[in-house]
């Protein structure tokens, strides 16, 4: 028997709207949450049309859809992921199946290349493909095991239902981040920096995975039901804490020649959503930890992409003297997913960007019509940073953040710091 997909009614309305509006093939992403027993699809988002694909006729640009999936996966808090792809065209379903298979494997390969956590035995490796005929509105649902290159299509059950997310659980957490990553060469290029940062982030991600998770101040047994004793269909919200123990290393283990360093410091906000079908504490902990790793990794990757763009524009020029660069990481902003229930998506705002740019990206990437009033900007705020006139070392002012009952402060150190203050984000690169 194939997998079963419980699909939000809003997805059916969205796909029907695309069927009536679009001419030619339309590809897009299916977003939701997987579980061992069944999967939940809560959103669909068409892939924006590129200039190249506009004249491509009936073909679908695999690389363009994959890049769209990579960008969208960065905008999904814990518990939400790209579950698969859809295509709307009037081509025979057998002819479309090969394209869908290529798409779903390409999407998974690109998204997984950015994941720093270790897979677990209970991870679902089946991804869904959906073909919709715009004339007959007939849908054909198939799944592929994306971890098996020889996987063949398996039939799956596709059922629409209202209020899929209405009883989902929300887990919220603030976490202090403090890590130092050495850079091997003073004339390091962006590609080498990417590799160094990824390796350093992997070490930190392992610490997160090994940390202890407290839910509402208690360490719950892994198999305990998170909502046990709670009323049905009542929105449940929990606050979590992650207790992290740094790796114990001898001085001889960590001494190495380096040409600089990157330090990432501050406080981040993390969120995870869990399906309402008796979610277990083990799942809540896994999804929250993965969101913590994902949100920090995403910000560093976005900053590196920004540096690469600036480097190309300046034709790779850089100063030869010792320097400390103060760079601001983006802060996290949430937006409701416009459906019944607590589920939201997110985006990242660099200093100098307005909220209108966030709403534009939500429209382009997720096809969400959000207003600036819909955005939750209260969980993370930018740090205030000043540089003294008489020293080469940057000084970061104390930043007090009061998200509800919590307050946090971030202070820069003397080499390199990426400050993620409750979402204030700074990165210092230093040459030595």
C-alpha positions in Angstrom: 0.0 0.0 0.0 1.3 3.5 -0.9 1.7 6.5 1.2 -1.3 8.6 2.2 -1.4 12.4 1.8 -3.8 14.5 3.7 -4.0 17.8 1.8 -5.4 21.2 3.0 -8.4 22.3 1.0 -6.6 25.6 0.2 -4.2 23.6 -1.9 -7.1 22.3 -4.1 -8.4 25.8 -4.6 -4.9 27.1 -5.4 -4.3 24.3 -8.0 -7.7 24.9 -9.5 -6.9 28.6 -9.8 -3.7 27.8 -11.7 -5.6 25.4 -14.0 -8.0 28.2 -15.0 -5.4 31.0 -15.3 -2.3 29.5 -16.9 -1.4 28.6 -20.4 1.3 26.0 -21.0 2.9 23.8 -18.3 3.1 25.1 -14.8 5.5 23.5 -12.2 5.7 24.1 -8.5 6.3 22.8 -5.1 4.3 20.9 -2.5 5.0 21.9 1.1 4.1 20.2 4.3 5.2 17.7 6.9 6.1 14.0 6.7 5.4 11.5 9.4 5.9 7.7 9.6 2.2 7.0 9.1 1.1 9.7 6.7 2.1 13.0 5.2 0.4 16.4 5.4 0.4 18.9 2.5 -0.5 22.4 3.7 0.8 24.6 0.8 1.5 24.7 -2.9 3.6 27.3 -4.6 4.1 27.7 -8.3 7.7 28.2 -9.6 8.1 31.7 -11.0 8.6 31.8 -14.7 12.1 32.6 -15.9 12.9 34.5 -19.0 14.5 31.4 -20.5 11.5 29.2 -19.7 9.0 31.7 -21.1 9.8 30.5 -24.6 10.5 26.9 -23.8 7.1 25.6 -24.9 6.0 22.4 -23.1 9.3 21.8 -21.3 10.0 22.4 -17.6 13.4 23.8 -16.6 14.7 21.3 -14.0 17.4 23.6 -12.7 15.1 26.6 -12.3 12.6 24.5 -10.3 15.4 23.1 -8.1 16.7 26.6 -7.4 13.2 27.7 -6.5 12.9 24.8 -4.1 16.3 25.7 -2.5 15.1 29.3 -1.9 11.7 28.1 -0.5 13.3 25.6 1.8 15.2 28.5 3.5 11.8 30.2 4.2 10.3 27.2 6.0 10.5 27.0 9.8 10.9 23.6 11.6 8.4 21.0 10.7 7.8 22.3 7.2 9.7 21.1 4.2 9.4 20.7 0.4 7.6 17.3 0.1 7.6 17.1 -3.7 6.6 18.8 -6.9 3.6 19.2 -9.1 3.0 19.8 -12.8 -0.1 21.2 -14.5 -0.3 20.3 -18.2 -2.5 18.4 -20.6 0.2 16.0 -21.6 -0.4 12.3 -21.1 0.4 11.3 -17.5 2.8 8.6 -18.7 4.8 11.2 -20.7 4.9 13.6 -17.7 6.1 10.9 -15.2 9.7 11.0 -16.4 9.8 14.8 -16.0 8.3 14.6 -12.5 10.8 11.9 -11.5 13.7 14.0 -12.7 12.3 17.1 -11.0 11.8 15.5 -7.6 15.3 14.0 -7.5 16.9 17.2 -8.6 15.0 19.2 -5.9 15.9 16.7 -3.2 19.6 16.6 -4.2 20.0 20.4 -4.1 18.1 20.9 -0.8 19.9 18.1 1.0 23.2 19.5 -0.1 22.6 22.5 2.3 21.5 20.3 5.3 24.1 19.9 8.0 22.2 17.5 10.3 22.6 13.7 10.3 19.7 11.7 8.9 17.8 9.5 11.3 16.1 6.1 10.9 12.6 7.6 11.1 13.2 10.2 8.3 10.8 9.7 5.4 12.6 9.4 2.1 9.6 9.2 -0.1 8.8 12.4 -2.1 5.5 13.1 -3.8 4.8 14.0 -7.4 1.4 15.3 -8.6 0.2 15.6 -12.2 -2.9 17.8 -12.8 -4.7 17.9 -16.1 -6.0 21.5 -16.4 -8.9 20.4 -18.7 -10.3 17.4 -16.9 -8.9 18.4 -13.4 -7.8 14.8 -13.0 -4.9 14.4 -10.5 -2.4 11.5 -10.5 -0.3 11.1 -7.4 2.9 9.1 -7.2 5.9 8.8 -4.9 9.6 8.1 -5.3 12.2 7.1 -2.8 14.7 9.8 -3.4 17.5 8.0 -1.6 17.2 5.1 -4.1 18.5 6.1 -7.6 16.6 3.1 -9.0 13.3 4.0 -7.4 10.2 3.5 -9.5 6.9 5.3 -9.1 4.5 4.1 -6.4 0.8 5.0 -6.3 -0.2 7.2 -3.4 -3.5 8.3 -1.8 -4.3 12.0 -2.2 -7.2 13.3 0.0 -8.3 16.9 0.5 -9.5 17.9 4.0 -10.3 21.2 5.7 -8.4 22.5 8.7 -5.4 20.2 8.3 -3.3 22.5 10.5 -6.0 23.7 12.9 -4.7 21.5 15.8 -1.0 21.7 15.1 1.4 22.3 17.9 3.8 25.2 18.0 7.2 25.0 19.7 9.2 28.2 20.3 12.8 28.7 21.4 15.5 31.4 21.9 19.0 30.2 21.8 22.3 31.9 22.4 24.9 31.2 19.6 28.6 31.6 20.2 31.0 29.9 17.8 34.4 30.7 16.4 35.5 29.3 12.9 39.1 29.6 11.8 39.9 30.6 8.2 43.0 29.0 6.7 44.5 31.7 4.6 44.7 35.5 4.8 43.9 35.7 1.1 41.0 33.3 1.2 38.5 33.4 -1.6 34.8 33.1 -1.3 34.7 29.4 -2.3 37.3 28.4 0.3 35.4 30.5 2.9 32.2 28.6 2.0 34.0 25.3 2.7 35.5 26.5 6.0 32.3 27.9 7.3 30.4 24.7 6.4 32.9 22.6 8.3 32.8 24.9 11.3 29.0 24.9 11.2 28.9 21.1 11.0 30.8 20.9 14.3 28.4 23.3 15.9 25.4 21.4 14.4 26.6 18.2 16.1 26.6 20.1 19.4 23.0 21.1 18.8 22.0 17.6 17.9 23.6 16.3 21.1 22.0 19.0 23.3 19.3 18.4 25.9 15.9 19.8 25.0 13.5 21.0 27.8 9.9 21.5 26.8 8.1 23.9 29.2 11.0 23.4 31.6 10.9 19.6 31.6 12.9 16.8 30.0 10.1 14.7 28.5 10.6 11.0 27.6 11.1 10.5 23.9 7.9 8.4 23.4 5.7 10.6 25.5 2.8 12.3 23.7 3.3 16.0 23.6 -0.4 16.8 23.9 -1.4 14.1 26.3 -4.2 15.3 28.6 -4.9 18.3 26.5 -8.2 19.1 24.9 -8.7 18.2 21.3 -8.6 20.9 18.6 -7.2 23.5 21.1 -4.2 25.3 19.8 -1.1 24.2 21.8 2.0 26.3 22.2 5.1 25.3 24.1 8.4 27.0 25.0 11.6 25.0 24.7 15.2 25.4 25.9 18.2 23.8 24.4 21.1 23.1 26.8 24.3 22.8 24.8 27.6 21.4 26.1 30.6 22.5 24.0 33.0 19.8 22.8 35.8 19.2 25.3 39.2 19.5 23.4 42.8 19.7 24.4 44.7 22.8 23.4 46.9 20.7 21.2 43.7 19.5 19.3 42.6 23.0 18.3 45.9 24.9 17.7 46.3 25.4 14.0 47.7 28.0 11.6 45.1 30.3 10.3 44.8 33.5 8.4 41.7 34.8 10.1 38.5 33.8 11.8 34.8 34.2 11.8 32.8 34.4 15.1 29.1 34.1 15.2 27.5 35.4 18.4 24.1 36.4 19.7 20.6 35.1 20.1 18.3 33.5 17.5 14.6 32.7 17.5 13.5 29.2 16.4 10.1 27.8 15.7 8.8 24.3 14.9 5.3 23.0 14.0 4.1 19.5 14.7 1.1 17.7 13.2 -1.8 17.2 15.6 -1.9 13.4 15.4 -0.5 12.6 18.8 3.0 14.1 18.2 5.8 12.7 20.3 8.4 14.6 22.3 11.2 13.0 20.2 9.8 14.5 17.0 9.4 17.9 18.6 13.0 17.9 19.7 14.3 16.8 16.3 12.3 19.4 14.3 13.3 22.2 16.7 17.0 21.3 16.6 16.9 21.1 12.8 15.3 24.6 12.6 18.0 26.0 14.8 20.8 24.6 12.6 18.9 25.6 9.4 18.2 29.3 10.4 21.8 30.0 11.4 23.2 28.1 8.3 20.8 30.0 6.0 21.9 33.4 7.3 25.6 32.6 6.9 25.0 31.2 3.4 23.0 34.3 2.4 25.8 36.6 3.7 28.4 34.6 1.7 26.3 34.9 -1.4 26.1 38.7 -0.8 29.9 38.8 -0.4 30.4 36.9 -3.6 28.2 39.4 -5.4 30.0 42.3 -4.0 33.4 40.7 -4.8 32.4 40.3 -8.4 31.2 43.9 -8.6 34.5 45.1 -7.2 36.5 42.6 -9.4 37.9 40.8 -6.4 39.7 43.9 -5.0 40.6 43.8 -1.3 42.9 45.5 1.1 46.2 43.8 1.9 46.6 45.1 5.4 45.2 43.5 8.5 41.6 44.2 8.8 38.4 43.5 10.6 35.2 43.6 8.6 31.9 44.1 10.3 29.1 42.5 8.4 25.5 42.3 9.3 23.6 39.0 9.1 19.9 39.2 8.3 17.2 38.9 10.9 14.3 36.4 10.8 10.8 37.7 10.1 7.6 35.5 10.2 4.5 35.6 8.2 1.2 33.6 8.6 0.7 31.0 5.9 -2.9 32.2 5.4 -4.7 29.0 6.5 -6.5 27.8 9.6 -4.0 27.0 12.3 -0.7 28.5 13.6 1.6 27.6 10.7 3.8 30.4 9.3 6.7 30.8 7.0 9.6 33.2 7.3 12.1 35.3 5.4 15.3 37.2 6.3 15.8 40.9 6.2 19.2 42.5 5.7 19.9 46.0 7.1 18.7 48.6 4.7 15.8 46.4 3.4 12.3 47.5 3.8 9.3 45.3 4.7 7.9 45.8 1.2 10.9 43.7 -0.1 9.9 40.9 2.3 6.3 40.9 1.0 7.6 41.0 -2.6 9.7 37.9 -1.9 6.9 36.1 -0.2 4.8 36.7 -3.3 7.5 35.6 -5.7 8.7 32.5 -3.9 5.5 31.3 -2.1 2.8 33.1 -4.0 1.5 34.6 -0.7 -0.3 37.9 -0.8 1.0 39.3 2.5 0.9 42.9 3.7 3.4 44.6 5.9 0.9 44.3 8.8 1.0 40.6 8.5 4.7 40.3 9.2 5.9 39.5 12.7 9.0 41.5 13.3 9.0 41.3 17.1 10.9 38.0 17.6 14.3 39.3 16.4 15.5 42.9 16.2 18.7 44.3 14.7 21.8 45.0 16.8 23.1 48.5 17.2 26.8 48.6 16.2 29.3 51.5 16.4 33.0 51.6 15.6 35.3 53.7 17.8 37.3 56.4 16.2 40.6 55.6 18.0 40.9 51.9 17.5 40.8 49.4 14.7 38.6 47.0 16.8 34.9 47.3 16.4 32.7 48.0 19.4 29.3 46.5 19.6 26.9 48.3 21.9 24.9 46.2 24.4 21.7 45.2 22.8 18.7 44.5 25.0 15.9 42.6 23.4 12.7 41.8 25.2 10.7 39.3 23.2 7.9 38.7 25.7 9.5 37.7 29.0 13.1 37.3 27.8 15.9 39.8 27.5 19.3 39.3 25.8 22.5 41.2 25.3 25.2 40.8 22.8 28.7 42.3 23.1 31.4 42.0 20.4 34.9 40.5 21.0 38.2 41.7 19.6 38.6 39.6 16.5 35.6 38.5 14.6 32.0 38.3 15.5 28.7 37.5 13.7 26.2 38.8 16.1 22.8 37.2 15.9 21.1 39.1 18.6 17.5 38.0 19.1 18.1 38.3 15.8 20.5 41.0 15.6 23.1 39.7 13.2 26.6 40.8 12.7 29.6 39.0 11.2 33.2 40.1 11.7 35.9 38.7 9.5 39.4 39.3 10.7 42.8 38.9 8.9 45.9 38.2 11.0 
